[in-house]
Amino acid sequence: QVQLVDSGGDLVQPGGSLRVTCAVSGSNFNFYTWAWYRQAPGDQRKWVASINPIGTANYADSVKGRFTISRDNAKETLYLQMNSLKHEDTAVYYCNSFPSPIHSWGQGTQVTVSS
């Protein structure tokens, strides 16, 4: 049973930075492409960024140049560094596999961008 534990969310001011973390257990972490998704209030869950086993990353246009996804295969952990945060980045952030999120979703971590 794969377990995804998202953490690191917080309240930050516009223009600020934050790093969220996803600890993965029970999976063959190294062989998956992993991704961050987010769900804003009243909206569908959407893909934000993904990273394949060799570290090649892709980003949604809305976060390109501001967010950086990374992975630590030894620690089986996924990261999302978020800089120059905007109000519209406010959402619950989740990790899962990509392109199909085949694992049970974790609890997510709330990121709120507000002054």
Phi, psi and omega in degrees: 000120179280135177240132179243123180239110181266141180205170174103354180294156183194177172266123180228156178278154174306138183089351181278182182232156180200148174238127175254154188229146176231116176266127184248134176223153176082011181233168172273072192309315189297338187264354182263150159276130181247157183215159167256139175234160176216153180227113177275160180304129177075011184235167176280158173291133184231150176290138180248310183198155178217158181216131182272177185300335180261007172096008176283127186247152173224151187225149169293149182303327184293341183241355183301132181088349180244326183252148176227122176264142177212167181218149174240101184295327180292324180267355182053050185228142179245143181232155170221110175271124184242120179242164179049049184295145181239161177307321183287356174276352179299124184182171167268129184256136182228153170248156175188176179287165183218144007279346177254121177283085190275347183266158175297136182292144171283190184280347183077168177224130187278125173245122179238124179251112185201147176266000000 
